[in-house]
Amino acid sequence: MRKAGLGSTALLGLLLPAPLAAQARRLSESSKAHASVREAFRQTVSEVRASTVRILSGGDQAALGTVVDPGGRILTKASEIGTDLSCVLADGRELPARLLGMDDESDLALLAVDTSLPAVQWSDRTLRPGLWLATPGLDELPVAVGVLSREAHVRPLGSTPRVELGIRLRRSRRRAEVARVEVGSPAAKAGLEVGDVIVWMDEDRIRSSWTYYRILRRYEPGDEILFAIDRNGRELERAIEVRKSEDRRGPRNPQEPLWGPLSEVRAGFPEVLQHDTVLRPNQCGGPLVDLSGKAVGINIARAGRSETLALPKQVVLEVIEKLERAASAAGGRRKRAANAAAGEDRRRRALAFAADAARRAQHALAAALERLEEAQKSGDPGNIADARRALELVRRTAREARRAMQEAKQVRDRPRR
Amino acid sequence: MRRGWPLLLWTVLVACEAGRAQAGPAEQPARSSDRLARILAGGVPRDAEDLRAMEEHTQALLAKVLPAIVSIGGASGVIVEGRYVLSAGHVTRRPGRSLTVILHDGRRIRGRTLGANLRTDAGLLEVDGGGKLPSLEMGRSEALAPGQWCLMLGHPGGRKHGLSPPLRLGRIQRTSRGFLVSDCTMSAGDSGGPLLDMEGRVIGINSRISRSLDANMHVPIDAFRRDWDRLVGEEVIGAERTETAFLGVRHDPEADEALIQDVVPDSAAARAGLRPGDVIVRFGRRRVRNGGQLAWMIQRFEPGAVVTVEIRRGDRTIELRAKLGARGDR
């Protein structure tokens, strides 16, 4: 039997064991989420539970949903729902639901059911920490309660880049060596291999794994980066198109296994309300209400052991507008798509041409940089000046070529009319 | 058997914040202040009106206590008596360490660790803020009863620029083996932050968690009172701790498997031939699913134990034998 000694660092050997308590949450009578406390919220949720639905996907509860329009429009958490959707209402009815659209950043999905339902009312209260918040379900008592933990704020993705290539680097201050290549990723398609060392990304010399991530952050999804790679002493060049990062888990922590189930998408939202309500991931998507029963937001993620996040009212209202607009535009767009197909081919060829020019310019750039480096080694001021001028020229060309490529891309991606 | 996991953050986050005005004392325009007092002392609110009274009380109290909450590296603390910071023993560790303490208004001051009780996990620092710092009163923990309402503050995930520490509201669950247990959910970084009664008095200091979300363990404030003179006198109590087995690897927290990122030089892992990039597949013949699980498994062994470690290196599977060290051996 050991005494209660205490460890203190992140080194694996120093973390202490926990008694393996049951995973299920059994609430003691003295818990703040016990039914005897939730009973006090009966009046609070008496109306809003009719504006709350349970979203089933393939028969199982995937999320809760919030009725935002009496015409049967429902918002829910996009990343939790699958196909074969239906909604269970507070009165017990189960109705099939159609997916009208999704918004990536907020992780909200707009559904439609063919019935009229009371929409949630939105709260105008000032949101000060300490505010009681209830998460209504379909029943007479809320599924859980908690308090607002802090003022509304932006929760960035943390160190997770917005874009990725599908590789993982070995952490090092001296070189950027590929430790893993994800199957089917842009990097894999371009032929990157484990052990490759990234030397250049476009015009930037990469000297550590940190530099790689820092430089990567400058790119947008769809951009193409020219990589110079050292593979066992041989220099290779590969152009790789970066894709949008799928990882929305935010900063990681080694104690996460102790935190209970978390939402897979839990960071990178526009703005969030943080509260201490304990929810399961499949209880997100429903309204979060103050004591008057009016919604201050929509629960969007179980984000940590001590935090659940909600999207505040103003974010939700903006997303609704955006999704409704997109949904009504979608009908007309299908007709126009056919006409556009012919032009598509031409635009694709133009883009390929521009991309090729950009690639060649990058190549010239790498050569010019090398020439400058050599000139600097030789120490001859005339040589250095020449190399600088040449580099400047190539840089300009490269910039223009890149711009041309971006324009070609925009033309390709522009909505057709 | 050890209880729970300490709540240190693994990375140190620092930030600064603009000043915050200190609000006046809590006011309770409730249905009746007696009724509110009875609820807060362990009762149950009956309706929205009771809840509203609790809400107003909590909001006023929060504004009053926030200025005394500090950030210490990746952990937390609370100022008492104008110049002491209560924190966790696993945060302060040993006397004489110089640490940066970030006050609620973003000001950074030097703190010096005093004594610690490594058995109760009480830790004390002294700070010099050039004048009296905003402080909280130390309460009593002996008479706390299950059901009593409480507030908890700290910096989970490290201090965030421009944001106050997130409030957790909960109730005392029980006292257990010298710990005060509440249902205020803590996570890494909350270590050292205070558990407060509904009058804003410190009744506990955040220490560790267990797997259940209702098992949040705090050092009872009476443990500080009992050892106060020895803590101020820079004594380390309970230092004759049992040794902990040590392998000497750091795993990649983002990996879905136990991927080794670093190997501590001269550690058991280094001597056994483990390298960064290896994936530990089995440890002592048991399957390892991820790094968190590995940490837990290492602890099941005594220092000096020889353990078979099966690793994946590239596409090869290799079996190594590691003689575990003790923490501090390296």
Interface residues (C-beta under 8 A of the other chain):
Chain A: M1 R2 K3 A4 G5 L6 G7 S8 T9 A10 L11 L12 G13 L14 L15 L16 P17 A18 P19 L20 A21 A22 Q23 R25 L27 S28 E29 S30 S31 K32 A33 S36 V37 E39 A40 F41 R42 Q43 T44 R128 P129 G130 L131 W132 G146 V147 L148 S149 R150 E151 H153 R170 R171 A179 V194 P251 R252 N253 P254 Q255 E256 P257 L258 W259 G260 Q274 D276 V278 L291 G304 R305 S306 E307
Chain B: M1 R2 R3 G4 W5 P6 L7 L8 L9 W10 G42 V44 P45 R46 D47 A48 D50 L51 R52 M54 E55 T58 Q59 L61 L62 A88 G89 H90 V91 R93 L118 R119 T120 D121 P146 G147 W149 P156 G157 K160 G162 L163 S164 P165 P166 L167 R168 L169 G170 R171 I172 Q173 R174 R177 G178 D183 C184 T185 M186 S187 A188 D190 S207 R208 I209 S210 R211 S212 L213 D214 A215 G238 R241 T242 T244 A245 F246 L247 G248 V249 R250 H251 P253 E254 Q261 D262 V264 P276 G277 N290 G291 G292 Q293 L294 A295 W296 I298 Q299 R300 G314 R327
